[in-house]
Amino acid sequence: MSVLDNFDSWKSFLANRLEQAKDHGMSHETITNIAHEVGGYLANRVEPANGEQAVLADLWNVASEDEQQAIASTMVKLVQKG
């Protein structure tokens, strides 16, 4: 089973990576920019494995650049509160 198959597993995976990034001194802005890049990659190259991912991919694909940045930032906040 891939970490992408279950949305809760995906959020947990992201939360762990977020903590690692913080431990290595990455700023919130850098983390959000990386989340934006990953979001674009996933939306364009990875088939959604569940309903939540499908909704995120659909939102990403219709969003402007600023809106995509907001989605990425919101995902970072979501996993921080995990």
C-alpha positions as CSV (number, residue, x, y, z in Angstrom):
1,M,0.0,0.0,0.0
2,S,1.3,3.4,-1.0
3,V,1.3,6.4,1.3
4,L,-0.9,8.0,-1.5
5,D,-3.7,5.4,-1.1
6,N,-5.1,6.7,2.1
7,F,-5.6,10.4,2.8
8,D,-4.9,10.1,6.5
9,S,-1.6,8.3,5.7
10,W,-0.8,11.0,3.2
11,K,-1.4,13.7,5.8
12,S,0.7,11.9,8.3
13,F,3.5,11.5,5.8
14,L,3.4,15.2,5.0
15,A,3.4,16.1,8.7
16,N,6.5,14.0,9.3
17,R,8.3,15.7,6.3
18,L,7.2,19.1,7.6
19,E,8.7,18.4,11.0
20,Q,12.0,17.3,9.3
21,A,12.1,20.4,7.2
22,K,11.5,22.6,10.3
23,D,14.2,20.7,12.2
24,H,16.6,21.5,9.4
25,G,15.8,25.2,9.6
26,M,13.6,25.6,6.6
27,S,11.4,28.7,6.8
28,H,7.6,28.6,6.5
29,E,7.9,30.4,3.2
30,T,10.3,27.8,1.8
31,I,8.1,25.0,3.0
32,T,5.0,26.5,1.4
33,N,6.9,27.0,-1.9
34,I,8.0,23.4,-1.9
35,A,4.4,22.3,-1.1
36,H,3.3,24.4,-4.2
37,E,5.8,22.5,-6.4
38,V,4.8,19.1,-5.0
39,G,1.1,20.0,-5.5
40,G,1.7,20.9,-9.1
41,Y,3.6,17.7,-9.7
42,L,0.9,15.5,-8.0
43,A,-2.0,17.3,-9.8
44,N,-0.4,16.9,-13.2
45,R,1.4,13.6,-13.0
46,V,-0.1,11.3,-10.4
47,E,-3.5,9.7,-10.7
48,P,-5.6,10.5,-7.5
49,A,-5.8,7.4,-5.3
50,N,-8.9,8.5,-3.3
51,G,-11.7,11.0,-3.3
52,E,-9.9,13.7,-1.3
53,Q,-7.0,13.7,-3.7
54,A,-9.3,13.9,-6.7
55,V,-11.0,17.0,-5.2
56,L,-7.6,18.6,-4.5
57,A,-6.4,17.8,-8.1
58,D,-9.6,19.3,-9.6
59,L,-9.2,22.4,-7.4
60,W,-5.6,22.7,-8.3
61,N,-6.2,22.4,-12.0
62,V,-8.8,25.2,-12.1
63,A,-6.9,27.5,-9.7
64,S,-4.8,30.5,-10.7
65,E,-1.1,30.6,-9.5
66,D,-2.1,32.6,-6.4
67,E,-4.9,30.2,-5.6
68,Q,-2.6,27.3,-6.0
69,Q,-0.2,28.9,-3.6
70,A,-3.2,29.3,-1.2
71,I,-4.1,25.6,-1.5
72,A,-0.4,24.7,-0.8
73,S,-0.3,26.9,2.2
74,T,-3.6,25.5,3.5
75,M,-2.3,21.9,3.1
76,V,0.7,22.9,5.2
77,K,-1.6,24.3,7.9
78,L,-3.8,21.2,7.7
79,V,-0.9,18.8,8.4
80,Q,0.6,21.1,11.1
81,K,-2.7,20.8,13.0
82,G,-2.8,17.0,12.3
